Amino acid sequence: MAEMIHISKKEYEEMKATIETLQDQEVLKQIAMSEKEILEGKTHRWKDVRDKI
C-alpha cells in the first residue's frame, strides 16, 4: 500500500528551493563560516546595528 501526503504548491516550492540551496557548496561554506563566527562571538546585536543605519 502506497503512502501519500498532500502539501500546498507553495510549500512544495519552498522545500524545492531549500534543497537546491543546500546543494550549493558555496552556500554551505558560507553557513559553516557564519556558524563558526557565532561560536567565536563575532556577532553584533541587531539594536546596535539598526541604530547606526
C-alpha positions in Angstrom: 0.0 0.0 0.0 1.5 3.3 -1.1 1.6 6.2 1.5 1.0 9.7 0.3 1.0 13.2 1.8 -0.5 16.3 0.4 1.2 19.7 0.6 0.4 23.0 -1.0 2.2 24.2 -4.1 3.8 27.0 -2.1 5.1 24.6 0.5 6.4 22.3 -2.3 8.2 25.2 -4.0 9.8 26.3 -0.7 11.0 22.8 0.0 12.4 22.5 -3.5 14.2 25.9 -3.1 15.7 24.7 0.2 17.0 21.5 -1.3 18.6 23.5 -4.2 20.2 25.9 -1.8 21.6 23.1 0.4 23.2 21.5 -2.7 25.2 24.7 -3.4 28.7 24.2 -1.9 29.4 27.9 -1.7 26.3 28.5 0.3 27.3 25.6 2.6 30.7 27.1 3.1 29.1 30.5 4.0 26.8 28.8 6.5 29.7 27.0 8.1 31.7 30.2 8.3 28.8 32.0 9.9 28.3 29.3 12.5 32.0 29.5 13.4 31.8 33.3 13.8 28.7 33.0 16.0 30.6 30.5 18.2 33.5 32.8 18.4 31.3 35.7 19.5 31.9 37.7 16.3 28.3 39.0 16.3 26.5 42.3 16.7 23.2 43.0 18.4 20.5 44.0 15.9 19.6 47.0 18.0 23.2 48.3 17.8 23.4 47.8 14.0 19.9 49.3 13.4 20.8 52.4 15.4 23.8 53.0 13.2 21.8 52.9 10.0 
